[in-house]
Amino acid sequence: MLNYILELYSHYPVKVFHSAGVAVGTHFLTLRYFGNPLYHVSGALSYYIGSLLDHISTIPYIELANTPKFKELGLHRVFEETSPILGSHPSMRRYLSRSIPIDLLMIGVSLVFPPLGYSRLSISPIIFLINRKVSRELEDRLREYI
């Protein structure tokens, strides 16, 4: 069952629909707290923690995907980043220069609209597991050829 969920969520549109659904749903459930400073801070903190989990699990993949063996072995045809913002094979520089400003902006937006932060936090464990699985598989493939 977990593998089915991870496979399903490896498609970018599924992640977007999940996030939108959680944001809209929690908006209606938490609307009465709008204006409470703790509510707004909890949204920004939720987005921050969700992003942190994503970064912790994405960086090892990007490091592996930027080794010379990755392209030599044709693994660039098998493994790719699913985010349209980052592109299919981002360098660490591109990853940091695109993801950090977006995350900072979205933390600010989550301060105003906390359900956005809750949606980020709700999907981050799934993204973390997908990224770890892909990194392990990539490590195994690269290790075979070393």
ChimeraX attribute file (.defattr): number of C-alpha atoms within 10 A of each C-alpha:
attribute: neighborCount
match mode: 1-to-1
recipient: residues
	/A:1	6
	/A:2	9
	/A:3	11
	/A:4	9
	/A:5	11
	/A:6	17
	/A:7	11
	/A:8	13
	/A:9	18
	/A:10	17
	/A:11	12
	/A:12	14
	/A:13	13
	/A:14	12
	/A:15	18
	/A:16	14
	/A:17	11
	/A:18	16
	/A:19	21
	/A:20	16
	/A:21	13
	/A:22	20
	/A:23	21
	/A:24	13
	/A:25	13
	/A:26	16
	/A:27	18
	/A:28	10
	/A:29	11
	/A:30	12
	/A:31	13
	/A:32	10
	/A:33	12
	/A:34	14
	/A:35	10
	/A:36	9
	/A:37	11
	/A:38	12
	/A:39	20
	/A:40	22
	/A:41	19
	/A:42	17
	/A:43	25
	/A:44	26
	/A:45	19
	/A:46	24
	/A:47	29
	/A:48	21
	/A:49	16
	/A:50	23
	/A:51	22
	/A:52	16
	/A:53	17
	/A:54	22
	/A:55	19
	/A:56	13
	/A:57	21
	/A:58	20
	/A:59	16
	/A:60	16
	/A:61	22
	/A:62	18
	/A:63	13
	/A:64	15
	/A:65	25
	/A:66	15
	/A:67	11
	/A:68	9
	/A:69	16
	/A:70	17
	/A:71	12
	/A:72	9
	/A:73	12
	/A:74	10
	/A:75	15
	/A:76	16
	/A:77	10
	/A:78	7
	/A:79	17
	/A:80	16
	/A:81	19
	/A:82	14
	/A:83	13
	/A:84	8
	/A:85	13
	/A:86	16
	/A:87	13
	/A:88	14
	/A:89	17
	/A:90	19
	/A:91	15
	/A:92	14
	/A:93	8
	/A:94	13
	/A:95	18
	/A:96	15
	/A:97	12
	/A:98	14
	/A:99	15
	/A:100	13
	/A:101	11
	/A:102	13
	/A:103	16
	/A:104	15
	/A:105	12
	/A:106	20
	/A:107	23
	/A:108	19
	/A:109	18
	/A:110	25
	/A:111	23
	/A:112	19
	/A:113	21
	/A:114	27
	/A:115	31
	/A:116	26
	/A:117	31
	/A:118	25
	/A:119	25
	/A:120	26
	/A:121	24
	/A:122	18
	/A:123	18
	/A:124	22
	/A:125	14
	/A:126	19
	/A:127	21
	/A:128	19
	/A:129	17
	/A:130	21
	/A:131	23
	/A:132	17
	/A:133	16
	/A:134	17
	/A:135	22
	/A:136	14
	/A:137	14
	/A:138	19
	/A:139	15
	/A:140	11
	/A:141	14
	/A:142	17
	/A:143	10
	/A:144	8
	/A:145	8
	/A:146	6
